[in-house]
């Protein structure tokens, strides 16, 4: 006999508890006698009855002990072997990997690949012995365990709730996760239900090393032709305010020429259908000049049906309405203005220092060679503040400005080669100062910090302690990146207009933010509370438009923004050549046959316990 | 158990026929019965001597004794005499307890004694009591009243609490003839309430036979587990988990109580019979006669 859940035997502690209860609380049976006179006299002469006494050996006590023991034993899930069990079987652990990538929504098999995979997986679960353990992993952009345990009913329920996404499947990560869940000493099998439309690098799982389980691929669907919008982007028309040019790429993933129609609509109004002709395996790039004020565009392919409608449509939110306003307070704004205007989704307003007032409304205010005592709302970039600045006082300028210290992992230096920056940037003069308590040094020299970041109260502040014209930094490739990083750091709430499936979206809330709600294209929503923290929404595997609603303290009108997720991609839309991942052919450590485990007998024990419970009830009430 | 048919079946009656009631008798004024008595009187069959007193019949003076001792003695002899038997049956609620119930056994015992008395032409009075005197059967005489006696006993029902002292004192005031026999059938519960009543009977010249009924489980209880004892008669309740020492003490107290009753009776010339309800009633009757020295 095997106890599958030994921890449940801890419930045997109920036995002494029951005995103790019987010792403390006596249930007396009434008995008529001819006279209590002599009994009372005998007790009076001997002693009073003690409260705690030897446990009475009653039928009721025995029945209750038996019931508690049966329950504890049953929850321990004992299993017996041999004839009593009606046969033996091997303990096993089955790990199901369910491909939830966009290609699994292809309808080349009815109703679609994902539904077929789910049915097959459920069929496999139904065929497992009731005592087998199962794990279900949703293989999406981020592999996730949907269920792991021995309740196959719950496993089926988790399977029923699984939905496909619009992104790619991270196969190596899913296999790594599955391999980590392999149970030692028993038979393990990993079964992958997938369309097998993996990119070549993801299909080679040999670098993962040996998989301690039998790996089996269950291909869903076959090679199928498809056409898709694989790219959709927009750029501002140079020299024209609030005008954008739309760029779309349409690909033909089939062996035949196709002639779809690309229909463009802006804010729900169809603008211009274009008849396309795509040769086998070819792609075509399309450009549209969007009308002024357009905020939301959609491109849709129509014509002959294909098996993956999901990638026949792509949406884009234009950055116009969600742009960040940057106030540049500078007497010589040219260098900074160019760098700031190059940041997508920003509008730069130049303010002469004499015209500056503290009530300026901007996401970021850049102070060039000045820094007022009263800071405006939003982030502040201070460049070469005066020596007498209240927030960043200095001891004058210094020429000992060679970069000696760089915090390479700072967010301000993201995508910047720190070593190259240190070697290539020269600064003639910088302020001699010590980093104040509210700031951390990012780049430093012997003269003191060159780049600082911190917060003054609730205002995020970044400071450059040198005059840009006194350095060659503006001419470096890293300068626009640095400025973009600084602006994104100071005003991080700007949403991207389009997000790759499964990629997280982060928003920094302000003190005025009450809640932020992310509404998925399907209509379901997730709400976060504000208060100044960073909010990250990671569930972006659904294709379509996501609505972000921010409620602010003191305002009855919520702030609404949006971003889109498009499914089309060169990998997921190409359904022509499924390829099974390659794993190590002879995995070491695979247990061909684990120890035998018999039939579980807890239902029998439960039945017996129920019967005894009925007897106990009868005995207690007779 | 209390129905007449079950109480006195045919087998029971046949067993009664085989018994004979022997009792002491005193001389009756007129009727002469079939029972021998220890009371001495003048008769042909010599029993004893006593000094002559004024008024004695000269014919009973033993002149031989006078010749030898120069004192006048008269001859006394045993004589058959008519006897009135009073059956006093405890019908309290404590008598209802036992297996068989003491009340059931008491009625059978009373039936046996009454049957024999009537069969031998003795006069019989049967009375049930609890907290007061209940129904009475008799006085009556003759075999023809046997069925009436059995019906009377069969219809008796146990009553309330008993007060033996009060009942016996009340009964002692009843008209009786000297030497009448009173047979008290009782469990003497609740303890301690019978001695005054017996003394009152003795002072009035009653011959008394006390049949003390006990269920074997009263002497040797077999209680187990956690109990709430309910007094059958007083409804008193007592929680009890019978530990061995408590049980032993109980047995000691009951034995002392029985011993006290027996001693009390012996010292006062009361015939005391301790009877367990599991015994055959013939044992009771034979025990009774042996107790009284009528059979060996």
Interface residues (C-beta under 8 A of the other chain):
Chain A: X26 X27 X28 X29 X30 X31 X32 X33 X34 X35 X36 X37 X38 X39 X40 X41 X42 X43 X45 X46 X49 X53 X56 X58
Chain B: X94 X97 X98 X102 X187 X189 X190 X191 X215 X218 X223 X225 X226 X227 X228 X229 X230 X231 X232 X233 X234 X236 X237 X238 X239 X240 X241 X243 X245 X246 X247 X249 X250 X252 X253 X254 X257
